Amino acid sequence: MKVAVLGATGFTGETLIEILLRHPKVKISYLCAKIDKPQKFSKIFPHFKGRLDLICANPDLEKAAKLAETIFLALPHRVSQSFAPFFVSKGKLVIDLSADYRFKKVKVYEQFYQTKHQDLANLKQAVYGLPEFYKPKIKKAKLIANPGCYPTVSILSLAPLLESGLIKNVIIDAKSGVSGAGRNPDLSYRYEYKDGNCFSYKPFEHQHLPEIVQVLSQISGRKVSLRFTPHVIPAKVGILATIYGDLTKKVSESKVNSLYEKCYKKAPFVRLLKRKLPQLKEVVGTNFCDIGFQIKDKKIVIVGAIDNLIKGAAGQAVQNMNIILGYPETAGLL
Ligand SMILES: NC(=O)c1ccc[n+]([C@@H]2O[C@H](COP(=O)([O-])OP(=O)(O)OC[C@H]3O[C@@H](n4cnc5c(N)ncnc54)[C@H](OP(=O)(O)O)[C@@H]3O)[C@@H](O)[C@H]2O)c1
């Protein structure tokens, strides 16, 4: 299977390439980014020397379609929706890592991303690529809306309890490494600003809040309402979400445990730690989502952790590709 990565020089693009090079069934045949002059990818990222010497240039969609069957869009929102329709019309499998195709209600997308949606036809047919809950739809998809990083860890950590109506008054307090914001050149995104620093941002209007609410409402079949405050921590990668909630009735840890076990019994990338709480060091570099929880009286604290660039982006994108193309779900990811 020949694959193309558009946005190859970004954090998720680089991570995708690392995973795809290890994948037994694929060959990377096209790369591009927004770039001043074409150059060998291994010149931009010397750790790929001898492993991937393709030229990386500005996008040439015709060339990408000619050279590849599966197209990964590791691009900023807005850019993805300007490229995706071309590839869909050519019958390519498109896996988009941006938020452009994640929202069922276009008004919500336009409000939180402050832009008009230009591709409503494909928005309707896009499938939300969270394999743990949407595998049957993913298998038949031609356009995947790969989930956001905070939504992936939040949804996986909360879904079993929300589905069973056992939790209310939910607060997601999530911490992300600096790569979550992409390779942004602004001063406030630079290492010297973030090193030794920690701050919260957008407590009420972060763009991942409506995504979390949309998907959890769909999975649980009830209108979910919750609070979500993201933070940036001085680490390069990883998201740790500490989630607080009240139980709607007294339940034992073993009962909650069996709910999670039942929900994820066929999910190769969810690891249930029971009372032990996850740590970033144990998931960084992997496609796993670790989940642990503790209960006292009718209060519960759930902790979820992922690598934002892998399970929160590139790894999950490859997991979706594997499911659609009939490869083992874990190919290239273990
Ligand atoms: N970072 C995360 O943890 C994460 C997690 C989940 C989803 N996502 C989503 O994944 C997408 C990529 O994120 P990222 O963190 O990898 O961003 P990034 O580091 O900013 O990379 C964006 C990539 O897109 C390229 N690009 C930008 N405009 C372009 C254009 N008009 N034509 C061609 N290439 C263009 C950039 O090229 P230059 O570098 O040359 O400008 C770069 O290669 C975003 O939509 C993001 O929201 C990110």
The ligand as an SDF file (V2000), in Angstrom:
LIG
                    3D

 48 52  0  0  0  0  0  0  0  0999 V2000
    0.0260   18.1500   17.9320 N   0  0  0  0  0  0  0  0  0  0  0  0
   -0.8630   17.3160   18.4300 C   0  0  0  0  0  0  0  0  0  0  0  0
   -0.7150   16.7980   19.5340 O   0  0  0  0  0  0  0  0  0  0  0  0
   -2.1000   16.9660   17.6300 C   0  0  0  0  0  0  0  0  0  0  0  0
   -2.9180   15.9290   18.1130 C   0  0  0  0  0  0  0  0  0  0  0  0
   -4.0740   15.5920   17.3920 C   0  0  0  0  0  0  0  0  0  0  0  0
   -4.3860   16.2880   16.2280 C   0  0  0  0  0  0  0  0  0  0  0  0
   -3.5870   17.3030   15.8130 N   0  0  0  0  0  0  0  0  0  0  0  0
   -3.9700   17.9960   14.5800 C   0  0  0  0  0  0  0  0  0  0  0  0
   -3.1340   17.4960   13.5300 O   0  0  0  0  0  0  0  0  0  0  0  0
   -2.8710   18.5590   12.5870 C   0  0  0  0  0  0  0  0  0  0  0  0
   -1.3620   18.7480   12.4900 C   0  0  0  0  0  0  0  0  0  0  0  0
   -0.8820   19.0810   13.7830 O   0  0  0  0  0  0  0  0  0  0  0  0
    0.6670   19.2880   14.0910 P   0  0  0  0  0  0  0  0  0  0  0  0
    0.7840   19.4070   15.5550 O   0  0  0  0  0  0  0  0  0  0  0  0
    1.4650   18.2850   13.3750 O   0  0  0  0  0  0  0  0  0  0  0  0
    0.8930   20.7350   13.4280 O   0  0  0  0  0  0  0  0  0  0  0  0
    2.2390   21.4180   12.9470 P   0  0  0  0  0  0  0  0  0  0  0  0
    3.3780   20.9060   13.7520 O   0  0  0  0  0  0  0  0  0  0  0  0
    1.9590   22.8730   12.9470 O   0  0  0  0  0  0  0  0  0  0  0  0
    2.4000   20.9000   11.4370 O   0  0  0  0  0  0  0  0  0  0  0  0
    1.5460   21.3050   10.3930 C   0  0  0  0  0  0  0  0  0  0  0  0
    2.1200   20.7770    9.0980 C   0  0  0  0  0  0  0  0  0  0  0  0
    1.2980   21.2330    8.0150 O   0  0  0  0  0  0  0  0  0  0  0  0
    2.1090   21.9400    7.0640 C   0  0  0  0  0  0  0  0  0  0  0  0
    1.3010   22.9630    6.4170 N   0  0  0  0  0  0  0  0  0  0  0  0
    0.7170   24.0520    6.9630 C   0  0  0  0  0  0  0  0  0  0  0  0
    0.0200   24.7340    6.0130 N   0  0  0  0  0  0  0  0  0  0  0  0
    0.1860   24.0490    4.8540 C   0  0  0  0  0  0  0  0  0  0  0  0
   -0.2560   24.2260    3.5240 C   0  0  0  0  0  0  0  0  0  0  0  0
   -1.0350   25.2600    3.1810 N   0  0  0  0  0  0  0  0  0  0  0  0
    0.1280   23.3300    2.5780 N   0  0  0  0  0  0  0  0  0  0  0  0
    0.9160   22.2790    2.9060 C   0  0  0  0  0  0  0  0  0  0  0  0
    1.3740   22.0440    4.1470 N   0  0  0  0  0  0  0  0  0  0  0  0
    1.0090   22.9140    5.1060 C   0  0  0  0  0  0  0  0  0  0  0  0
    3.2460   22.4960    7.8990 C   0  0  0  0  0  0  0  0  0  0  0  0
    4.3380   22.8270    7.0530 O   0  0  0  0  0  0  0  0  0  0  0  0
    5.4430   23.8920    7.6180 P   0  0  0  0  0  0  0  0  0  0  0  0
    5.9250   23.3430    8.9080 O   0  0  0  0  0  0  0  0  0  0  0  0
    6.4600   23.8980    6.5680 O   0  0  0  0  0  0  0  0  0  0  0  0
    4.6540   25.1710    7.7710 O   0  0  0  0  0  0  0  0  0  0  0  0
    3.5330   21.3000    8.7830 C   0  0  0  0  0  0  0  0  0  0  0  0
    4.2180   20.3050    8.0410 O   0  0  0  0  0  0  0  0  0  0  0  0
   -3.5800   19.8040   13.1370 C   0  0  0  0  0  0  0  0  0  0  0  0
   -4.8150   19.9590   12.5080 O   0  0  0  0  0  0  0  0  0  0  0  0
   -3.7520   19.4960   14.6210 C   0  0  0  0  0  0  0  0  0  0  0  0
   -4.8520   20.1570   15.1980 O   0  0  0  0  0  0  0  0  0  0  0  0
   -2.4340   17.6490   16.4680 C   0  0  0  0  0  0  0  0  0  0  0  0
  1  2  1  0
  2  3  2  0
  2  4  1  0
  4  5  1  0
  4 48  2  0
  5  6  2  0
  6  7  1  0
  7  8  2  0
  8  9  1  0
  8 48  1  0
  9 10  1  0
  9 46  1  0
 10 11  1  0
 11 12  1  0
 11 44  1  0
 12 13  1  0
 13 14  1  0
 14 15  2  0
 14 16  1  0
 14 17  1  0
 17 18  1  0
 18 19  2  0
 18 20  1  0
 18 21  1  0
 21 22  1  0
 22 23  1  0
 23 24  1  0
 23 42  1  0
 24 25  1  0
 25 26  1  0
 25 36  1  0
 26 27  1  0
 26 35  1  0
 27 28  2  0
 28 29  1  0
 29 30  1  0
 29 35  2  0
 30 31  1  0
 30 32  2  0
 32 33  1  0
 33 34  2  0
 34 35  1  0
 36 37  1  0
 36 42  1  0
 37 38  1  0
 38 39  2  0
 38 40  1  0
 38 41  1  0
 42 43  1  0
 44 45  1  0
 44 46  1  0
 46 47  1  0
M  CHG  2   8   1  16  -1
M  END
$$$$
